[in-house]
């Protein structure tokens, strides 16, 4: 069964360093999401792609975070420089996106996440 | 802006008892509502969606637009239902918002 892949699974870094996370969505899924999940809270959407285009990045701290999905397939989320408050789980999800009229294909399939610790 | 509220952080019931996990939302448009579940050491996965009006693992959820709620219910809880449950809303534009989750513990 196809799954969303993420790497690395764990990342420990020092503040002011740069970190990058990678996500490979399920083949054929047009929509890709990056979430940040702080302990005790629900996933917070950082950026949403439709194919290679950003459709929502209103919650992405653009002074330090960047995301790309150059060929509309896999995606990279980067933080530079990392801050202590960035310690969290970073989740990637993908969905087929809206399909036939009357049907919804917005079910999101999640990856295992990357646990980031900033020291 | 849309918002999803799950008022209970923790919910504990005994096996065989009914369970209801509450979800309230605010959104001016026509929402698409989901329940996602995360079992221990597993990834987040879809449990059910309002558009399908289905019952999954004995769970049901009805969208009440008047009360802006999408509560998750099961008449007889099982120990394997112990997990983290998240209510999520998609806007007309496809933007996704999650609640902060409810940890359900079903005691033997």
Contacts between the chains, C-beta under 8 A, distances in Angstrom:
chain1	res1	chain2	res2	distance
A	31	B	94	7.1
A	33	B	96	6.5
A	35	B	98	7.8
A	40	B	9	7.9
A	40	B	100	7.2
A	41	B	100	5.0
A	41	B	101	7.7
A	42	B	4	7.6
A	42	B	6	7.9
A	42	B	86	5.5
A	42	B	98	3.8
A	42	B	99	5.2
A	42	B	100	4.5
A	42	B	101	5.2
A	43	B	44	7.5
A	43	B	86	7.4
A	43	B	98	4.8
A	44	B	98	7.4
A	45	B	95	6.9
A	45	B	96	5.6
A	45	B	97	7.0
A	45	B	98	8.0
A	48	B	94	7.3
A	48	B	95	6.9
A	48	B	96	7.4
A	50	B	94	7.9
A	55	B	93	7.6
A	55	B	94	7.1
A	56	B	93	7.7
A	56	B	95	5.4
A	91	B	44	7.1
A	93	B	44	7.8
A	97	B	94	7.3
A	98	B	94	7.2
A	104	B	32	6.1
A	104	B	49	6.9
A	104	B	51	5.1
A	106	B	32	6.2
A	106	B	34	8.0
A	106	B	90	5.2
A	106	B	94	6.5
A	106	B	96	7.9
A	107	B	34	7.3
A	107	B	46	4.9
A	107	B	49	6.7
A	108	B	36	7.7
A	108	B	46	7.1
A	108	B	88	8.0
A	108	B	96	6.9
A	109	B	45	7.8
A	109	B	46	7.9
A	110	B	43	4.9
A	110	B	44	4.2
A	110	B	45	6.9
A	111	B	43	6.7
A	112	B	43	5.3
A	113	B	43	7.3
